[in-house]
């Protein structure tokens, strides 16, 4: 019988990697908290229509990447490929229109069937922020500033660039779509089969094509900025002024788009050259038409998502967790006293490790293996004096300490 293996595109996150992942998530949570965003959680799977209706039936995610299955009741369900649609569904389902503006933070696993590569897996993790109910450019400024502060707190601000573009309002997008279709029809013979199919249904998605032939054609396509009406230009001007006021540096990328009709105005990505081809680490935009498209009340929205795996690869090694204190009973009769001491230290906030068996030498060997900072040795003679021997495992020095002073004495080992 062959050994069991993880499914392709998934991996086990072991303690070393988990330390980096947790640092990314906790940093995002803390920065979001400072901006007033409350944490929420939505189900890992939804009715398929939640994603098929919102992501578009011509999108790669819907046509190629979603993990969709039929449950025992005959319902079509899909493992979530992204957060925004689920947040919008939760907003509608829970009648949160009276809670606007709604500011939420969330984190968790996503699922997409795609070719596994560096920093991209079939089960991956994201941190996400969404701001609902704010139609003004100030909302976009806030979520971008939150993203910039998050990346700065991770220590990668100098490795990323905020790229920004405007998608305009519905009128501007309609005008641009007409110009784009006219241009692409003049080059239809050079388009990939997939892009020819998209030309009528969702031509803006062709701008995201990875096909080299498509990319060469797209390089000469009209720019969105050429189709903006006055209202859209004013919105983008206010957005830029707000980012300047917030001291958030950015670079305009006129080719940055979002293909779905409910997106408008701001589209942005924080990109890096430090991860090779996988250059985007945080991306978002404004989606004022999404909730109405899902059957809810017209509600403006903006937000972003960031890949935890990619950021974990980008950051420096985060500060290590506190080193444990090893509890070492000397003799089998000391087991119960050792448990009592370990529980007392845990209650005081220490990481306390209690070896389950073995002589003193074996237990001290384990203490060194797990990187313990100190060992508390409990023998009959010491306990007769209500004391313990504390050994500094870095220096080898040891001293007898009254049990009543043990917490205070060990506090020195908790300092960075």
C-alpha positions as semicolon CSV with decimal commas, in nm:
position;residue;x (nm);y (nm);z (nm)
1;X;0,000;0,000;0,000
2;X;0,146;0,336;-0,102
3;X;0,189;0,613;0,151
4;X;-0,084;0,875;0,167
5;X;0,009;1,211;0,015
6;X;-0,150;1,556;0,018
7;X;-0,365;1,652;-0,280
8;X;-0,169;1,832;-0,553
9;X;-0,175;2,204;-0,494
10;X;-0,221;2,172;-0,118
11;X;0,036;2,154;0,158
12;X;0,063;2,110;0,531
13;X;0,153;2,428;0,717
14;X;0,398;2,308;0,980
15;X;0,505;2,512;1,286
16;X;0,787;2,705;1,114
17;X;0,568;2,818;0,825
18;X;0,266;2,867;1,051
19;X;0,466;3,118;1,254
20;X;0,511;3,331;0,941
21;X;0,149;3,286;0,829
22;X;0,017;3,379;1,171
23;X;0,237;3,688;1,176
24;X;0,088;3,804;0,844
25;X;-0,268;3,742;0,961
26;X;-0,222;3,897;1,304
27;X;-0,057;4,203;1,153
28;X;-0,348;4,248;0,912
29;X;-0,598;4,202;1,194
30;X;-0,426;4,460;1,415
31;X;-0,393;4,724;1,141
32;X;-0,758;4,668;1,038
33;X;-0,863;4,707;1,402
34;X;-0,690;5,046;1,418
35;X;-0,897;5,153;1,119
36;X;-1,218;5,042;1,288
37;X;-1,275;4,720;1,090
38;X;-1,450;4,439;1,280
39;X;-1,361;4,077;1,210
40;X;-1,624;3,850;1,053
41;X;-1,624;3,499;0,909
42;X;-1,834;3,356;0,627
43;X;-1,882;2,988;0,531
44;X;-1,610;2,813;0,335
45;X;-1,873;2,700;0,082
46;X;-2,173;2,882;-0,064
47;X;-2,441;2,809;-0,318
48;X;-2,265;2,810;-0,654
49;X;-2,481;3,097;-0,777
50;X;-2,317;3,332;-0,524
51;X;-1,995;3,311;-0,725
52;X;-2,124;3,224;-1,074
53;X;-2,357;3,523;-1,076
54;X;-2,098;3,768;-0,945
55;X;-1,769;3,654;-1,096
56;X;-1,918;3,620;-1,443
57;X;-1,970;3,305;-1,646
58;X;-1,684;3,399;-1,879
59;X;-1,426;3,444;-1,604
60;X;-1,140;3,199;-1,559
61;X;-1,248;3,143;-1,201
62;X;-1,597;3,028;-1,298
63;X;-1,509;2,840;-1,618
64;X;-1,186;2,673;-1,503
65;X;-1,104;2,712;-1,136
66;X;-1,405;2,668;-0,907
67;X;-1,439;2,359;-0,689
68;X;-1,808;2,288;-0,741
69;X;-2,000;1,982;-0,622
70;X;-2,355;1,864;-0,565
71;X;-2,446;1,781;-0,207
72;X;-2,675;1,501;-0,093
73;X;-2,975;1,732;-0,119
74;X;-2,904;1,806;-0,482
75;X;-2,783;2,163;-0,427
76;X;-2,484;2,291;-0,623
77;X;-2,224;2,420;-0,381
78;X;-1,882;2,579;-0,439
79;X;-1,580;2,615;-0,215
80;X;-1,518;2,988;-0,197
81;X;-1,261;3,114;-0,449
82;X;-1,264;3,468;-0,305
83;X;-1,418;3,665;-0,017
84;X;-1,605;3,964;-0,162
85;X;-1,905;3,776;-0,302
86;X;-1,955;3,593;0,030
87;X;-1,938;3,920;0,224
88;X;-2,195;4,074;-0,011
89;X;-2,420;3,770;0,033
90;X;-2,385;3,794;0,412
91;X;-2,475;4,164;0,395
92;X;-2,797;4,079;0,211
93;X;-2,883;3,765;0,412
94;X;-2,844;3,935;0,748
95;X;-3,025;4,257;0,655
96;X;-2,727;4,479;0,735
97;X;-2,840;4,780;0,530
98;X;-2,910;4,967;0,855
99;X;-2,552;4,909;0,972
100;X;-2,387;5,120;0,702
101;X;-2,112;5,212;0,672
102;X;-2,002;4,854;0,734
103;X;-1,630;4,791;0,781
104;X;-1,520;4,427;0,799
105;X;-1,198;4,227;0,810
106;X;-1,179;3,855;0,739
107;X;-0,921;3,583;0,688
108;X;-0,927;3,221;0,583
109;X;-0,870;2,959;0,313
110;X;-0,975;2,995;-0,052
111;X;-0,993;2,726;-0,319
112;X;-0,913;2,747;-0,690
113;X;-0,827;2,470;-0,932
114;X;-0,524;2,612;-1,109
115;X;-0,171;2,509;-1,194
116;X;0,028;2,509;-0,869
117;X;0,333;2,733;-0,877
118;X;0,546;2,945;-0,645
119;X;0,319;3,127;-0,403
120;X;0,003;2,998;-0,573
121;X;-0,180;2,688;-0,446
122;X;-0,518;2,526;-0,495
123;X;-0,592;2,584;-0,129
124;X;-0,449;2,918;-0,028
125;X;-0,520;3,182;0,234
126;X;-0,621;3,545;0,218
127;X;-0,671;3,841;0,444
128;X;-0,946;4,072;0,324
129;X;-1,106;4,408;0,407
130;X;-1,436;4,540;0,274
131;X;-1,597;4,882;0,320
132;X;-1,967;4,898;0,233
133;X;-2,188;5,204;0,216
134;X;-1,932;5,473;0,127
135;X;-1,962;5,611;-0,226
136;X;-1,702;5,886;-0,191
137;X;-1,337;5,857;-0,303
138;X;-1,243;5,886;0,064
139;X;-1,354;5,523;0,106
140;X;-1,106;5,406;-0,157
141;X;-0,834;5,618;0,002
142;X;-0,900;5,457;0,339
143;X;-0,879;5,098;0,219
144;X;-0,564;5,171;0,018
145;X;-0,406;5,348;0,316
146;X;-0,499;5,047;0,530
147;X;-0,329;4,820;0,277
148;X;-0,019;5,040;0,268
149;X;0,001;5,046;0,649
150;X;-0,041;4,669;0,663
151;X;0,245;4,613;0,421
152;X;0,458;4,868;0,607
153;X;0,390;4,689;0,936
154;X;0,513;4,368;0,773
155;X;0,834;4,548;0,677
156;X;0,784;4,517;0,299
157;X;0,683;4,874;0,208
158;X;1,009;4,924;0,021
159;X;0,947;4,606;-0,182
160;X;0,603;4,698;-0,319
161;X;0,450;4,959;-0,549
162;X;0,088;5,072;-0,545
163;X;-0,042;5,069;-0,903
164;X;-0,366;5,257;-0,961
165;X;-0,613;5,310;-1,242
166;X;-0,968;5,432;-1,289
167;X;-1,245;5,227;-1,446
168;X;-1,481;5,524;-1,461
169;X;-1,856;5,511;-1,405
170;X;-2,107;5,305;-1,603
171;X;-2,133;5,566;-1,879
172;X;-1,756;5,588;-1,918
173;X;-1,719;5,209;-1,921
174;X;-1,986;5,176;-2,191
175;X;-1,802;5,430;-2,407
176;X;-1,473;5,254;-2,351
177;X;-1,621;4,913;-2,423
178;X;-1,742;5,034;-2,763
179;X;-1,396;5,170;-2,851
180;X;-1,224;4,855;-2,729
181;X;-1,453;4,623;-2,926
182;X;-1,400;4,828;-3,241
183;X;-1,023;4,806;-3,195
184;X;-1,019;4,434;-3,116
185;X;-1,245;4,348;-3,409
186;X;-0,976;4,494;-3,631
187;X;-0,732;4,240;-3,489
188;X;-0,968;3,945;-3,444
189;X;-0,760;3,705;-3,653
190;X;-0,470;3,747;-3,410
191;X;-0,673;3,689;-3,095
192;X;-0,671;3,358;-2,912
193;X;-0,982;3,142;-2,936
194;X;-1,071;3,226;-2,578
195;X;-1,047;3,600;-2,639
196;X;-1,259;3,574;-2,953
197;X;-1,531;3,413;-2,742
198;X;-1,502;3,693;-2,487
199;X;-1,509;3,972;-2,742
200;X;-1,888;4,007;-2,736
201;X;-1,964;3,897;-2,382
202;X;-1,688;4,055;-2,178
203;X;-1,422;4,229;-2,388
204;X;-1,251;4,394;-2,090
205;X;-1,136;4,049;-1,979
206;X;-0,923;4,029;-2,290
207;X;-0,706;4,299;-2,133
208;X;-0,614;4,045;-1,863
209;X;-0,524;3,769;-2,111
210;X;-0,197;3,584;-2,050
211;X;-0,173;3,472;-2,414
212;X;0,133;3,633;-2,574
213;X;-0,051;3,706;-2,899
214;X;-0,336;3,871;-2,711
215;X;-0,092;4,076;-2,503
216;X;0,079;4,210;-2,817
217;X;-0,259;4,323;-2,954
218;X;-0,372;4,469;-2,621
219;X;-0,056;4,680;-2,603
220;X;-0,199;4,902;-2,875
221;X;-0,557;4,911;-2,745
222;X;-0,730;5,238;-2,646
223;X;-0,690;5,346;-2,284
224;X;-0,974;5,377;-2,035
225;X;-0,864;5,731;-1,955
226;X;-0,959;5,835;-2,310
227;X;-1,326;5,756;-2,242
228;X;-1,379;5,915;-1,901
229;X;-1,662;6,164;-1,859
230;X;-1,628;6,470;-1,636
231;X;-1,772;6,301;-1,327
232;X;-1,528;6,011;-1,355
233;X;-1,232;6,243;-1,408
234;X;-1,332;6,441;-1,100
235;X;-1,361;6,121;-0,897
236;X;-1,014;6,009;-0,998
237;X;-0,869;6,354;-0,926
238;X;-1,020;6,347;-0,576
239;X;-0,888;5,995;-0,523
240;X;-0,535;6,103;-0,615
241;X;-0,558;6,410;-0,392
242;X;-0,676;6,193;-0,103
243;X;-0,387;5,951;-0,144
244;X;-0,145;6,244;-0,153
245;X;-0,299;6,379;0,170
246;X;-0,264;6,036;0,330
247;X;0,101;6,019;0,214
248;X;0,034;5,699;0,018
249;X;0,263;5,684;-0,286
250;X;0,121;5,538;-0,607
251;X;0,189;5,494;-0,976
252;X;-0,084;5,517;-1,242
253;X;-0,105;5,202;-1,453
254;X;-0,345;5,272;-1,743
255;X;-0,365;4,901;-1,832
256;X;-0,490;4,789;-1,491
257;X;-0,854;4,681;-1,526
258;X;-1,132;4,476;-1,371
259;X;-1,348;4,297;-1,624
260;X;-1,682;4,273;-1,446
261;X;-1,953;4,532;-1,495
262;X;-2,013;4,595;-1,125
263;X;-1,659;4,733;-1,083
264;X;-1,614;5,108;-1,123
265;X;-1,371;5,391;-1,054
266;X;-1,073;5,271;-0,846
267;X;-0,876;4,958;-0,936
268;X;-0,544;4,902;-0,761
269;X;-0,272;4,650;-0,691
270;X;0,034;4,644;-0,468
271;X;0,296;4,466;-0,679
272;X;0,649;4,346;-0,619
273;X;0,941;4,220;-0,826
274;X;1,073;4,014;-0,535
275;X;0,858;3,708;-0,612
276;X;0,930;3,668;-0,980
277;X;0,627;3,625;-1,205
278;X;0,381;3,630;-0,916
279;X;0,403;4,004;-0,872
280;X;0,073;4,101;-0,707
281;X;0,053;4,065;-0,328
282;X;-0,257;4,278;-0,254
283;X;-0,529;4,387;-0,495
284;X;-0,869;4,550;-0,484
285;X;-1,109;4,802;-0,623
286;X;-1,453;4,960;-0,609
287;X;-1,758;4,743;-0,681
288;X;-2,064;4,969;-0,644
289;X;-2,288;4,744;-0,856
290;X;-2,219;4,411;-0,687
291;X;-2,480;4,399;-0,410
292;X;-2,758;4,521;-0,638
293;X;-2,659;4,255;-0,894
294;X;-2,697;3,995;-0,619
295;X;-3,050;4,111;-0,541
296;X;-2,976;4,344;-0,250
297;X;-3,027;4,718;-0,218
298;X;-2,794;4,938;-0,426
299;X;-2,490;4,969;-0,199
300;X;-2,145;5,106;-0,283
301;X;-1,845;4,900;-0,183
302;X;-1,468;4,893;-0,200
303;X;-1,200;4,667;-0,056
304;X;-0,901;4,442;-0,115
305;X;-0,761;4,096;-0,059
306;X;-0,402;3,983;-0,001
307;X;-0,246;3,639;-0,035
308;X;-0,100;3,514;0,292
309;X;0,135;3,262;0,127
310;X;0,291;3,523;-0,099
311;X;0,337;3,771;0,182
312;X;0,483;3,501;0,406
313;X;0,746;3,445;0,135
314;X;0,818;3,817;0,112
315;X;0,863;3,911;0,477
316;X;1,171;3,872;0,695
317;X;1,161;3,612;0,970
318;X;0,918;3,749;1,230
319;X;1,013;3,777;1,598
320;X;1,023;3,433;1,758
321;X;0,759;3,331;2,012
322;X;0,856;3,320;2,380
323;X;1,087;3,029;2,458
324;X;0,935;2,767;2,686
325;X;1,019;2,686;3,044
326;X;1,090;2,314;3,093
327;X;0,952;2,148;3,405
328;X;1,179;1,858;3,506
329;X;1,063;1,630;3,789
330;X;1,340;1,429;3,952
331;X;1,191;1,089;4,025
332;X;0,849;0,943;3,950
333;X;0,709;1,064;4,282
334;X;0,747;1,424;4,165
335;X;0,509;1,390;3,868
336;X;0,202;1,537;4,036
337;X;0,397;1,830;4,183
338;X;0,547;1,895;3,839
339;X;0,200;1,913;3,684
340;X;0,088;2,159;3,951
341;X;0,391;2,383;3,890
342;X;0,342;2,368;3,511
343;X;-0,022;2,469;3,543
344;X;0,069;2,756;3,772
345;X;0,324;2,888;3,522
346;X;0,082;2,852;3,231
347;X;-0,177;3,044;3,426
348;X;0,080;3,321;3,470
349;X;0,136;3,340;3,093
350;X;0,447;3,125;3,051
351;X;0,494;2,857;2,789
352;X;0,558;2,556;3,012
353;X;0,667;2,219;2,874
354;X;0,640;1,905;3,084
355;X;0,827;1,601;2,959
356;X;0,604;1,298;2,991
357;X;0,864;1,036;3,082
358;X;1,232;0,960;3,117
359;X;1,512;1,033;3,359
360;X;1,654;1,379;3,429
361;X;1,909;1,354;3,147
362;X;1,645;1,261;2,891
363;X;1,413;1,539;3,002
364;X;1,691;1,800;2,988
365;X;1,784;1,675;2,641
366;X;1,425;1,735;2,535
367;X;1,437;2,081;2,694
368;X;1,736;2,171;2,478
369;X;1,571;2,025;2,168
370;X;1,264;2,247;2,203
371;X;1,477;2,555;2,274
372;X;1,369;2,599;2,636
373;X;1,510;2,909;2,804
374;X;1,524;2,762;3,154
375;X;1,450;2,440;3,339
376;X;1,271;2,409;3,670
377;X;1,407;2,102;3,849
378;X;1,180;1,955;4,115
379;X;1,340;1,710;4,356
380;X;1,236;1,579;4,696
381;X;1,499;1,781;4,883
382;X;1,400;2,111;4,717
383;X;1,028;2,053;4,763
384;X;1,082;1,974;5,128
385;X;1,196;2,338;5,148
386;X;0,907;2,454;4,921
387;X;1,167;2,542;4,658
388;X;1,286;2,442;4,311
389;X;1,616;2,463;4,126
390;X;1,604;2,693;3,822
391;X;1,874;2,626;3,561
392;X;1,953;2,884;3,294
393;X;1,988;2,665;2,986
394;X;2,189;2,927;2,796
395;X;2,456;2,979;3,060
396;X;2,426;2,664;3,272
397;X;2,393;2,871;3,591
398;X;2,140;2,750;3,842
399;X;1,991;2,875;4,165
400;X;1,741;2,753;4,421
401;X;1,422;2,960;4,421
402;X;1,131;2,948;4,669
403;X;0,816;2,825;4,491
404;X;0,639;3,140;4,610
405;X;0,893;3,349;4,410
406;X;0,908;3,122;4,106
407;X;0,685;3,332;3,874
408;X;0,868;3,652;3,957
409;X;1,209;3,488;3,911
410;X;1,121;3,337;3,573
411;X;0,985;3,666;3,441
412;X;1,339;3,767;3,339
413;X;1,338;3,485;3,082
414;X;1,027;3,620;2,908
415;X;1,193;3,943;2,807
416;X;1,296;3,971;2,437
